Amino acid sequence: MGGEEGSDGVGIFVTEKWVDSVVCLERHSKRVLILKTDLDNVLLNVLMVYAPHSGKLEEEKENFWNEVFHLVSCIPQNEMVVLAGHVGSSNVGYDVI
């Protein structure tokens, strides 16, 4: 999965024993998807992300993080959130906190 050029995509694998626990899978962009599962009556939202690498424009990086923060803010507080993904092999172009 990815963009038109076949890059910048994100995906997720779900183990067979959890497949029946999947409530929904939503692709929000080529870089962000959310898998919601019901694990013993606890809703778990897994945000899979693929951050723009250091060679991308600052605007693209800012748009990406705005999207992620917006999606997290829309998840009800009684649901769990896990943010997972890939942000590249270098922190060049990103501030390290």
HUHUBEL-V23453 format. One record per residue. N is the residue number from 1. RES is the residue in one small letter. PSI is psi in whole degrees, -180 to 180 (999 if undefined). Layout:
n->N res->RES psi->PSI
n->N res->RES psi->PSI
//
This chain:
n->1 res->m psi->148
n->2 res->g psi->-164
n->3 res->g psi->-175
n->4 res->e psi->-30
n->5 res->e psi->0
n->6 res->g psi->23
n->7 res->s psi->173
n->8 res->d psi->24
n->9 res->g psi->163
n->10 res->v psi->146
n->11 res->g psi->179
n->12 res->i psi->144
n->13 res->f psi->143
n->14 res->v psi->127
n->15 res->t psi->147
n->16 res->e psi->-36
n->17 res->k psi->-15
n->18 res->w psi->-5
n->19 res->v psi->-42
n->20 res->d psi->-13
n->21 res->s psi->-8
n->22 res->v psi->123
n->23 res->v psi->-46
n->24 res->c psi->160
n->25 res->l psi->119
n->26 res->e psi->123
n->27 res->r psi->119
n->28 res->h psi->-25
n->29 res->s psi->-179
n->30 res->k psi->-12
n->31 res->r psi->-8
n->32 res->v psi->130
n->33 res->l psi->156
n->34 res->i psi->127
n->35 res->l psi->121
n->36 res->k psi->128
n->37 res->t psi->154
n->38 res->d psi->104
n->39 res->l psi->103
n->40 res->d psi->50
n->41 res->n psi->21
n->42 res->v psi->123
n->43 res->l psi->125
n->44 res->l psi->123
n->45 res->n psi->118
n->46 res->v psi->113
n->47 res->l psi->114
n->48 res->m psi->125
n->49 res->v psi->153
n->50 res->y psi->96
n->51 res->a psi->148
n->52 res->p psi->137
n->53 res->h psi->175
n->54 res->s psi->-22
n->55 res->g psi->-6
n->56 res->k psi->160
n->57 res->l psi->148
n->58 res->e psi->-36
n->59 res->e psi->-40
n->60 res->e psi->-40
n->61 res->k psi->-45
n->62 res->e psi->-43
n->63 res->n psi->-41
n->64 res->f psi->-53
n->65 res->w psi->-35
n->66 res->n psi->-42
n->67 res->e psi->-47
n->68 res->v psi->-48
n->69 res->f psi->-39
n->70 res->h psi->-47
n->71 res->l psi->-41
n->72 res->v psi->-40
n->73 res->s psi->-20
n->74 res->c psi->-10
n->75 res->i psi->128
n->76 res->p psi->145
n->77 res->q psi->-20
n->78 res->n psi->2
n->79 res->e psi->146
n->80 res->m psi->152
n->81 res->v psi->134
n->82 res->v psi->128
n->83 res->l psi->119
n->84 res->a psi->153
n->85 res->g psi->-155
n->86 res->h psi->128
n->87 res->v psi->17
n->88 res->g psi->172
n->89 res->s psi->0
n->90 res->s psi->147
n->91 res->n psi->13
n->92 res->v psi->129
n->93 res->g psi->-4
n->94 res->y psi->144
n->95 res->d psi->137
n->96 res->v psi->128
n->97 res->i psi->999
//
